[in-house]
Amino acid sequence: MDSNRYDRQIALPNIKEEGQKTISSLRILVFGCGALGCSCAEFLTRAGVQFLRLVDRDVVEWSNLQRQHLFDESDAQVHKPKAKAAEQRLRQINHHVEIESLVLDVNAQNIESLIDGVDAIIDATDRLEERYLLNDVCVKHGIPWVYAAIRRTSAVWMPLTSPNGPCLRCVFPEKPEKETLNAGVWGPAVSTTGGMEVSQLLRYFIEGKPDSSTSVLTEMNLWNNTFVQIPVEKNPKCPCCVGKEFAFLNKKSF
């Protein structure tokens, strides 16, 4: 471990050398390499995790450059796959971190292979179907993850780290019939949300994987400067984390 590289992080009373050793042992899957994926992957790389697996099916476009800050104009000009462009940039940031990039359309048939050897997952997808699929696989295999989403100037995030705590379907039991894509994204909301996702995930491991029956859903509007936190409890009738019915993973419909 390069202590000089992380000395400002080690100096934090919540981290110290033991915390840095924990960070440097972590293997994380970043699910999506768009705005949130770029932000989270960079935070994790600079923090010094051991391994990152980056998964995304899309290519870099000009409209991405406003908020997806691992990419530049040269990436957009050749429509470089986001996962590969992110890997290239992250290797320049911290060569100690092992990075694997996969250009892949994630589905029920391949998602379980993607979680092999990872300690936790960062949600950076922008599609509801994939979030519910991610929730299924994390509950089934007991993998901690952090949910987050951004729409316009608002952002939400919630750690789903405790096996005895709530899952995504405890909060949102049914996937909405329609989802609004391309509604606009305020760039500063990306860094704020990515920072909170990574902070919550690293804190979970540094503090010894605390178990809790509750979590907190946080909503922030960066334009209006409002911040709301809602305690969330496990739903005793949840079909996923209580009933162990993995509708998306088993390709069933609601």
N, C-alpha and C positions, 0 to 999 in steps of 0.2 A: 504494500500500500504506500503510495506516494504521499506522505504526511504533509509535505510542503505544499502540494497542490491543494489539499483540502484543509489547510490550517485555519481558515476563517470559519469553516463549517465545524471543525473539531473544537474550536473555541467556544461554541455555543454550549451552555450548560445542559441543554436537552440532548445533545449529541455526544460530545466528548469522543475519545478514541474508540470506546466500545460501540457507540452508535455508528461511527464511520465503518468499523469492521462489519457491522450488520448490513449497512448500505452496500458495501463492496462485495457482499456475498449474494445479493439479490439477483434473480433472473425474472425479467418482466416481459410480458407480451403487451405491446401497444397495438390495439385493434383499431386501425385507421390512421392514415398519415396525412390527413387534411390539416385544418387549422389547429384543432386541439391536439392531434397526434404530433404535429411539429413541436408545439409548445411543451407537451409532456415529455416527449422523447429528448428534447434538448435539456430540460431540467434534470431528467434522470441521468443523462450522459454526463452533465457537468457535476452532478452529485457523486458520480463514481460507482454506479451499479456494476455488477459483474457482466451481465448479459442483457441484451435487448433483442426481442424478435418483433420486427415491424411487418405488418400485414396491410396491404391496400391493393385495390384492383385498378385504380384510376391513374391518369397521367397528369402532369403539371400543365395548367392552362394560364393564360394571362390574367384571368379574373381571380386566380388563387393568390397572386403576389401581394395583394393588399393586406393579407392576414396570415398567410402560411409562410412563416419567416425562415424556414430552412431552404427555401427555393429562391432562385433568381431568374433573370430574364433568359439566360442561356438554357435553363431547364425547360422553360415554357416554349422557347423557339423550336426545340426538337421533340416536345411532348414526352419528356423523359418520365418513366413510371415513378410515381411519388415515393414508393418504398425504396427504390434504388437511389433516387436523388437524395432522400433523407439519409440513407446509409452513408453515402459519399460525404455529405456535409458533417455528419456526426463523427465520422472517423477523423476528420480534421480537427474537431473540437477536443476529443479525448481518445487517443489511440489505445488506451488501456481497456476500454470497454469492448467486449465481443459483441458484434452486431450481425444479425441475420435478417435479410430482407426477403419478403415473399410477395410477388405480384400475383394476387390470388383473389378470386371471388369466393368469399366465405359462405358456406352453406351447412346444412345439417349433416352432410356426408363427410365433410373434411374438418369441421371445427374441433372435434375431439383430438385429432392429430396435432393441432396447433398448440394445445395446452401442455404437451409433453415436456416435462422438465422445467416448467415455469412456476414461480412462487405466487404470482399475482397477475392481474390483468387491469390495464387502463382502458376504459371505454372512451374511444375517440371516433366512433362511427357517427354518421348522421342519418342513419336509416333505422326506423323503429323495429322492423322485422329482425334486423341483426342484433339489436339490443335485447330483445326477448329471447333470441337464440342464445346469446351470450349469458343471459341470466340462467337459462336452463342448464347449460353446461357447467357453470360455476356452482350452482346448487348441487347438481349431480355429483361433482367431483370434489366439492368442498374447497373451492379456490376463491380467495378474497379478491374483490374488484371494487372499483369506484366508478359510479355512474355519473355522467355529466352531459349537459346539452346546452347549446347556445341558440337563441333566436333573437335576431335584431340586436337590441342593446341589453337584453336580459340573459341571465345564465342561471342554471341550477346544477347542483352537485350533491351527491350522497354517497358516503362510504358503505359498502355492503360487504363487510369484512368478517363478521362473526357468524359462525355456523348456527348459532342459536338466535341470531337476530333476523330482522326482516329481509326479504328479497325484493326485487323490483316489482313483482306482481302483488306484493303486500300493499304497495303504494298505488300502482297502476294495474288493477286486476286484468283489464282487457286492453288489447292494442286498439287504438283508434282506427276507424275504418279508413280515414284519409290522413295523410301527413303533408304538411306544407314545406316544400323544398324551395330553396332560392328565395327565402323571405328577407334576406339581407343579414349581414353579420358585422357588428361593430368590432373593429380590430382590438381595442383595449380589453374587450370582454374575453378575448381568447387567452391572453397571457394571465389575466386574473384567475380564470377558471382552471387553466392548466396548472397554475401554481397551487391552487387549492387541491386539485386531484392528487398531485404528486406529494404535497405536504401531508395530506391525510393518509396516503398509502404508506409513506416512509415512517410516519409516526406510529402506525399500527405495528410495524415490525420492530422498531426501536424500543417501543414500550412493552415488548414481550407478547404480542398478539392478544391483547385484552379481549375477553369474551363479554358480550353484552346482548341483552334481549331487545335493545332499542338502537336506533340510529337517528340521524338528523338530516332532514332535507333542507338545504339552504337555497334561497332564491335571492339573486342580486340584480338590480337594474343599475347599470353604470351611468346611464344618462340622467336618471332621476335621483341617483344617489340613495337608493333604498335597499334595505337588507332585512330579510325575513328568514327566521329559522323555525322549522316545524318538526317537533319530535315525532318519530315514526316507530310504532311497535309492530312486532310480528303478528300477522293476521292468523288466528288459530284455524281459519277455514281456507287458508291460501292453498290453491290446488298444486302449486309448484313446490315451495319449500316445506309444506306440511304434508300435502297429499302425494308428493313425489310423482306428479303427472307432468312430464316434460313434453308439452304439446308441440313446441317448435322443434325441439331436437328429434322428436319422433314423427315429424312432418304431419301432425294433426292440425286441424283448424279449430278455432274457437266457435 
